[in-house]
Structures are given as structure tokens and as C-alpha cells.
């Protein structure tokens, strides 16, 4: 018997996130996902009158491919993937992983090369298709969250099938405020950072691009960020886990970076010229996500959090920065995590993870659940 939660999530992805229409094509990119859910996705696509194309991948097999990847093979993969992507109206990627560190021993130069070569596929998908990306709940994710497998699965489906339309309505005032804002200041333990988002714009993320969702993002103007920011959540990038990341910025550029693995951190930030500039600033507020689990699609939405992103800027609300890197680093500002403040043009917008202005209070956890 099919789990009814599978059916509910599949219909949300097809009908709400992708707004799939009759006659359209969608690529379902399924990595370590149960066949039962892939089948539900196919059925939901067909019910919408669209055509499903399915890619089934396994992370252990992908690791083996990356270890021996040559530049010539990467170019062939790019060309084939880009040809297929240009046939699609929409794209859904669902990524499970029995081991979140599966790629940790792929040589960094190999990962750097592949990221650069494959980038046009990601750029086309982000800018030219309707897309949504999410994780699949696994025991390794439950372990990272400090939860039992069953409890984590229950949390996952609560988060992924929540009332995103209600959240979208509550986001609108924050999006409007960010569009009008010039100066931003972030304050927290080990953090005092200022930058401008003037003229950049802002975009609310309401379950149409990521599931789970719950953020409004903008981007610092390219050379405006000055100060220091210290992240209090672990972050996983290219298979390596980093803790205690601290970035010092001058005129928009990361001029000093430390962490538990400072050498590897700086290797990634030296991928290309754009990797040390910032491509995103965002406030997160999903009421169901309270603690980090080293999975960025969840962690960047944590209630009372923000993320600050070295690397590639989005074309929507971007500063033009280009890089093979886009590394969302998360700072939680709730009181039990050390607290913190977010200021827009001299007005205190959020303190200790809670929004203060009347028009933003609907985004606080007690009002979103």
C-alpha cells in the first residue's frame, strides 16, 4: 500500500511547486530515492497531463564517477545534460544519501574542475526552467539531526507538506521591506557585519524552488560588505564538514577565513575569483526547523536564522558575482543560540530570532504553524 504522505508530497511538488501544465516535459532527477516515491511522482505528472522523464542515480556510483572524472568526460557530461535540460519545462531533484560524506575523499581539484565545467547546466536549469530541489529522509539525516528515523520522517513530511500558501502571504511585507532597504547590519557573538542591498531587490521563497522552504533573500552589493561574521552551525561542502567558520570581509571580499579545517576552507574559497565575494544574504523562518542537521536545504530555513553565501549570485536579486561556488553558511540568532540582531537602515527588524515590526510578526513561529 502506498504511503499517503508520498502521494501528498508528489502532488504538492507537481501542482504547487512546478505548476506543471498539460503537454509540458519534466525531468525527475532521483538520487537514492525509493522507487515507490518515484512511481508516485510519475503518476502525479501524468495526472497533470505532462510527460515525465526520469533519471535514477545513486550517490556511491556518482562518487566513483567523480574520482576518475577527466575534463574531457566532464565536458561530454555537460553537453549531454544541457541538451536534455533544454528540452524541459520543469525539473525536480530529490536527493537522498545513506552517507552524507560520500564524496569526502574525492580530490578537491577534481571537484573544482567538475563544478566549473558543469556550471552551465545548473545556470540553465535555475534561470530557464521551473524547478524544485529537496532531500529525501534517510537514517543518516536522522542521525545528523539527533533524532530517531521514525521521528525524523514525521518531521520531514510535516515540514515538506506544510501550508506554504499561508507562509507566502506572511512573507510579502518582508520582501517589500528588503526591496526598499539600503544598509544592513548583522550583530551576534563573533559577528558585526555591515553591507548594502540597495537596488538589488528581494525574493520570497515559498515552496516553489526548494522544499522545505521559508526564506526571503537578497544580496549585498558587490563591494559593500565590511566586518566579521562567525557561523554557529556546521556546514557540509564537497563532502567535508566545517565547524566554527569565521569570515572577515573588506570591501566585499573575504580576506581572512578560519574554521576547524582552515586549509580546506581556503582551498574552496580559492576555486575562482568570485568565490571570495558574496552572492546571497537571506533570512530564514520555517517554524518546524529548529536545529541544524548539516543539510543546507533544511538548515538555511531554520527559524530565527540567516545565511550569508560566498560565491555565485542568482540572476534574480544578484550583484553579478560569478563563481563555481555557492556556499550557504548559516547563523542562528535565537536566544538559546547566543542571540543576535538584524538591522535595516537603523531599524531593529529582528532580535534573538523574532521579528519585531507589526507587519513582520506573522513570520514568527507561533503564527506560522
C-alpha positions as CSV (number, residue, x, y, z in Angstrom):
1,X,0.0,0.0,0.0
2,X,1.4,3.4,-0.9
3,X,2.2,5.7,1.9
4,X,-0.4,8.6,1.6
5,X,2.3,11.1,2.6
6,X,4.1,10.1,-0.7
7,X,1.0,11.0,-2.7
8,X,0.5,14.3,-0.9
9,X,4.1,15.4,-1.4
10,X,4.2,14.3,-5.0
11,X,1.1,16.3,-5.8
12,X,2.4,19.4,-4.0
13,X,5.7,19.3,-6.0
14,X,3.9,18.8,-9.3
15,X,0.9,21.1,-8.9
16,X,2.1,23.8,-6.4
17,X,5.9,24.0,-6.7
18,X,6.2,23.4,-10.5
19,X,2.7,24.4,-11.6
20,X,3.0,21.7,-14.3
21,X,0.7,22.1,-17.3
22,X,-0.7,19.8,-19.9
23,X,1.8,19.0,-22.6
24,X,4.9,20.0,-20.7
25,X,8.0,17.9,-20.0
26,X,9.6,17.5,-16.6
27,X,12.9,15.8,-15.6
28,X,12.7,13.9,-12.3
29,X,16.3,13.6,-11.0
30,X,16.1,10.9,-8.3
31,X,19.2,10.2,-6.2
32,X,18.9,7.4,-3.6
33,X,15.1,7.7,-3.6
34,X,12.7,4.7,-3.0
35,X,11.2,3.5,-6.2
36,X,7.7,3.8,-4.6
37,X,8.1,7.6,-4.4
38,X,9.4,7.9,-7.9
39,X,6.3,6.0,-9.1
40,X,4.1,8.5,-7.2
41,X,5.9,11.4,-8.9
42,X,5.4,9.8,-12.3
43,X,1.7,9.3,-11.6
44,X,1.3,12.9,-10.4
45,X,3.0,14.2,-13.5
46,X,0.7,12.2,-15.8
47,X,-2.4,13.3,-13.9
48,X,-1.3,16.9,-14.7
49,X,-1.2,15.9,-18.4
50,X,2.5,16.3,-18.6
51,X,5.3,13.9,-19.6
52,X,7.8,12.6,-17.0
53,X,11.5,11.9,-17.8
54,X,13.3,10.0,-15.1
55,X,17.0,9.9,-14.1
56,X,17.7,7.4,-11.3
57,X,21.1,7.9,-9.6
58,X,23.0,6.5,-6.7
59,X,25.5,8.6,-4.7
60,X,28.0,5.8,-4.3
61,X,28.1,5.3,-8.1
62,X,28.4,9.0,-8.5
63,X,31.4,9.2,-6.3
64,X,33.2,6.5,-8.4
65,X,32.5,8.5,-11.5
66,X,33.8,11.7,-9.9
67,X,37.0,10.1,-8.7
68,X,38.0,9.2,-12.2
69,X,36.4,12.2,-14.0
70,X,38.6,13.8,-16.7
71,X,38.0,17.3,-18.1
72,X,37.0,15.7,-21.4
73,X,34.4,13.5,-19.8
74,X,33.1,16.3,-17.7
75,X,32.6,18.4,-20.9
76,X,30.7,15.5,-22.5
77,X,28.5,15.2,-19.4
78,X,27.8,18.9,-19.6
79,X,26.9,18.8,-23.3
80,X,24.6,15.8,-22.8
81,X,22.9,17.2,-19.7
82,X,22.5,20.6,-21.2
83,X,20.9,19.2,-24.3
84,X,18.4,17.3,-22.2
85,X,17.7,20.2,-19.9
86,X,16.9,22.4,-22.8
87,X,14.0,20.1,-23.7
88,X,12.4,20.5,-20.2
89,X,9.8,23.0,-18.9
90,X,10.4,21.9,-15.3
91,X,12.9,20.0,-13.1
92,X,12.6,18.3,-9.7
93,X,15.6,16.9,-8.0
94,X,15.1,14.6,-4.9
95,X,18.4,13.7,-3.2
96,X,18.8,11.0,-0.6
97,X,22.1,9.8,0.8
98,X,22.8,6.9,3.0
99,X,26.2,8.6,3.7
100,X,26.2,12.4,3.5
101,X,30.0,12.3,3.4
102,X,30.1,10.0,0.4
103,X,32.2,12.5,-1.7
104,X,34.6,13.5,1.1
105,X,37.6,11.6,-0.5
106,X,37.1,12.9,-4.0
107,X,40.2,15.0,-4.6
108,X,39.5,18.7,-4.3
109,X,41.0,19.6,-7.6
110,X,38.6,17.0,-9.3
111,X,35.6,18.5,-7.6
112,X,36.7,22.0,-8.5
113,X,37.2,21.1,-12.2
114,X,33.8,19.3,-12.4
115,X,32.0,22.2,-10.7
116,X,33.4,24.7,-13.2
117,X,32.7,22.6,-16.3
118,X,29.1,21.5,-15.3
119,X,28.1,25.0,-14.2
120,X,26.2,25.9,-17.5
121,X,23.7,23.1,-16.8
122,X,22.9,24.5,-13.4
123,X,22.7,28.0,-14.7
124,X,20.2,27.0,-17.4
125,X,18.1,25.0,-15.0
126,X,17.9,27.8,-12.5
127,X,17.2,30.5,-15.0
128,X,15.2,28.8,-17.7
129,X,13.0,26.1,-16.1
130,X,10.6,25.9,-13.2
131,X,12.5,23.8,-10.7
132,X,12.3,22.5,-7.2
133,X,15.0,20.7,-5.2
134,X,14.6,18.7,-2.0
135,X,16.2,16.0,0.1
136,X,14.8,12.5,0.9
137,X,14.7,11.5,4.6
138,X,17.4,8.9,5.4
139,X,18.7,7.3,8.6
140,X,21.9,9.4,8.1
141,X,19.9,12.6,8.1
142,X,18.0,11.5,11.2
143,X,21.4,10.8,12.9
144,X,22.7,14.2,11.9
145,X,19.5,15.8,13.4
146,X,19.9,13.7,16.6
147,X,16.6,12.0,16.1
148,X,15.2,8.5,15.6
149,X,14.5,7.5,12.0
150,X,10.7,7.5,12.6
151,X,10.6,10.8,14.4
152,X,12.7,12.4,11.6
153,X,10.5,11.1,8.9
154,X,7.5,12.5,10.7
155,X,9.2,15.9,10.9
156,X,10.2,15.7,7.3
157,X,6.7,15.2,6.0
158,X,5.3,17.9,8.4
159,X,7.9,20.4,7.1
160,X,7.6,19.4,3.4
161,X,3.8,19.4,3.2
162,X,3.0,22.4,5.4
163,X,0.7,25.3,4.3
164,X,3.2,27.1,2.0
165,X,0.5,29.4,0.6
166,X,-0.1,30.8,4.1
167,X,3.7,31.3,4.6
168,X,3.9,33.0,1.2
169,X,1.3,35.6,2.3
170,X,3.2,36.3,5.5
171,X,6.5,36.8,3.6
172,X,5.2,39.7,1.4
173,X,5.9,42.5,3.9
174,X,9.5,41.3,4.5
175,X,10.1,41.1,0.8
176,X,8.8,44.7,0.4
177,X,11.0,46.0,3.2
178,X,14.1,44.3,1.8
179,X,13.4,45.8,-1.6
180,X,13.5,49.3,0.0
181,X,16.5,48.7,2.3
182,X,20.0,50.2,1.8
183,X,22.1,49.4,4.8
184,X,22.0,46.1,6.7
185,X,23.8,45.3,9.9
186,X,24.2,41.9,11.5
187,X,25.2,41.5,15.1
188,X,25.8,38.3,17.1
189,X,28.6,36.7,19.2
190,X,31.7,37.0,17.0
191,X,29.7,38.9,14.4
192,X,29.5,42.6,13.4
193,X,28.9,43.0,9.7
194,X,27.5,45.8,7.6
195,X,26.6,45.9,3.9
196,X,24.2,47.4,1.4
197,X,21.4,45.7,-0.6
198,X,20.4,48.9,-2.3
199,X,18.9,48.3,-5.7
200,X,19.4,44.6,-5.5
201,X,15.8,43.6,-4.8
202,X,14.5,40.7,-2.8
203,X,12.6,37.5,-3.4
204,X,10.5,35.3,-1.2
205,X,11.0,31.6,-1.3
206,X,7.6,30.0,-0.8
207,X,7.9,26.3,-1.7
208,X,8.3,26.8,-5.4
209,X,12.1,26.3,-5.6
210,X,13.0,24.3,-2.5
211,X,11.1,22.1,-0.2
212,X,11.3,22.7,2.7
213,X,11.2,26.4,2.2
214,X,10.8,29.6,4.2
215,X,13.3,32.4,3.5
216,X,13.4,35.8,1.8
217,X,16.8,36.5,0.1
218,X,18.6,39.4,-1.4
219,X,22.3,40.0,-2.0
220,X,25.0,42.5,-0.8
221,X,26.2,44.9,-3.5
222,X,29.5,43.6,-4.7
223,X,32.0,45.6,-2.7
224,X,29.9,46.8,0.3
225,X,30.4,44.1,3.0
226,X,32.8,45.0,5.8
227,X,33.3,43.4,9.2
228,X,33.3,39.9,10.5
229,X,30.7,37.1,10.7
230,X,31.0,33.8,12.7
231,X,28.7,30.9,11.9
232,X,27.4,28.8,14.8
233,X,26.1,25.9,12.7
234,X,28.2,23.1,11.0
235,X,28.3,23.3,7.2
236,X,28.9,20.5,4.7
237,X,30.5,21.3,1.4
238,X,32.0,19.0,-1.2
239,X,31.8,16.2,1.3
240,X,33.7,17.9,4.0
241,X,32.2,19.1,7.3
242,X,33.2,22.5,8.6
243,X,32.6,24.0,12.1
244,X,33.3,27.4,13.6
245,X,33.6,29.1,10.2
246,X,34.7,32.8,10.6
247,X,34.9,35.2,7.7
248,X,36.5,38.6,7.7
249,X,35.4,40.9,4.9
250,X,36.8,44.1,3.5
251,X,35.2,45.9,0.6
252,X,33.1,42.9,-0.2
253,X,35.9,40.3,-0.3
254,X,36.6,37.5,2.2
255,X,40.2,38.5,3.2
256,X,40.6,36.1,6.1
257,X,38.8,32.7,6.7
258,X,39.2,30.2,9.5
259,X,37.4,27.1,10.7
260,X,38.2,23.6,12.1
261,X,39.6,22.9,8.7
262,X,41.1,26.2,7.7
263,X,43.2,24.8,4.9
264,X,40.3,23.0,3.1
265,X,38.1,26.1,3.7
266,X,40.5,28.3,1.9
267,X,41.0,25.8,-0.9
268,X,37.3,26.1,-1.7
269,X,37.3,29.9,-1.4
270,X,40.2,29.9,-3.9
271,X,38.3,28.0,-6.5
272,X,38.0,31.1,-8.6
273,X,38.0,34.9,-8.3
274,X,34.3,35.1,-7.4
275,X,34.4,32.6,-4.6
276,X,35.6,35.2,-2.0
277,X,32.8,37.6,-2.9
278,X,29.2,37.3,-1.6
279,X,26.3,36.0,-3.7
280,X,23.4,35.9,-1.3
281,X,22.0,37.2,2.0
282,X,18.8,35.7,3.4
283,X,16.6,35.5,6.5
284,X,15.1,32.0,7.4
285,X,12.0,31.3,9.4
286,X,10.5,27.9,8.8
287,X,8.7,27.1,12.2
288,X,9.3,23.4,12.0
289,X,13.0,23.5,11.6
290,X,14.8,24.4,14.8
291,X,18.2,22.8,14.8
292,X,20.9,22.2,12.2
293,X,21.3,18.8,10.6
294,X,24.2,19.6,8.2
295,X,21.8,19.6,5.3
296,X,21.7,23.0,3.7
297,X,18.2,22.7,2.2
298,X,16.9,22.4,5.8
299,X,19.5,24.4,7.7
300,X,19.1,27.6,5.6
301,X,15.4,27.7,6.6
302,X,15.9,27.3,10.4
303,X,13.6,29.5,12.4
304,X,15.4,32.6,13.5
305,X,18.4,32.1,11.2
306,X,20.2,33.9,8.4
307,X,22.6,32.7,5.8
308,X,25.4,34.5,4.1
309,X,26.8,33.0,0.9
310,X,30.3,33.2,-0.6
311,X,30.2,32.6,-4.4
312,X,27.7,32.7,-7.3
313,X,24.9,35.2,-7.1
314,X,21.4,34.4,-8.5
315,X,20.3,36.4,-11.6
316,X,17.2,37.3,-9.6
317,X,18.3,39.8,-6.9
318,X,22.0,39.3,-7.6
319,X,25.1,41.5,-7.8
320,X,26.6,40.0,-10.9
321,X,29.1,37.8,-9.0
322,X,30.2,34.7,-10.9
323,X,31.7,31.6,-9.3
324,X,31.5,27.8,-9.4
325,X,30.9,28.0,-5.7
326,X,27.6,28.9,-3.9
327,X,28.1,28.1,-0.3
328,X,25.3,29.0,2.1
329,X,26.6,29.4,5.6
330,X,24.1,29.6,8.5
331,X,23.9,31.7,11.6
332,X,21.1,31.0,14.1
333,X,20.2,34.1,16.2
334,X,17.6,32.7,18.6
335,X,18.3,33.4,22.2
336,X,19.3,29.8,23.0
337,X,22.0,30.0,20.2
338,X,23.5,33.2,21.6
339,X,21.0,35.7,20.2
340,X,21.6,38.4,17.7
341,X,20.1,41.3,15.8
342,X,19.3,42.3,12.2
343,X,19.0,46.0,11.4
344,X,17.6,47.6,8.2
345,X,18.6,51.2,7.8
346,X,18.9,51.8,11.5
347,X,15.7,50.0,12.4
348,X,15.9,46.8,14.6
349,X,14.0,44.2,12.4
350,X,14.7,41.0,14.3
351,X,16.1,40.4,17.8
352,X,17.0,36.9,19.1
353,X,15.3,35.3,16.1
354,X,11.9,37.1,16.5
355,X,10.6,39.8,14.1
356,X,9.6,43.0,15.9
357,X,7.7,45.2,13.5
358,X,4.0,44.5,13.4
359,X,3.8,43.7,9.7
360,X,6.6,41.1,10.1
361,X,5.2,39.3,13.3
362,X,3.2,36.8,11.2
363,X,6.5,35.3,10.3
364,X,7.3,34.3,13.9
365,X,7.0,30.6,14.6
366,X,3.8,30.7,16.7
367,X,2.0,32.4,13.8
368,X,3.1,30.1,11.0
369,X,2.3,26.7,12.4
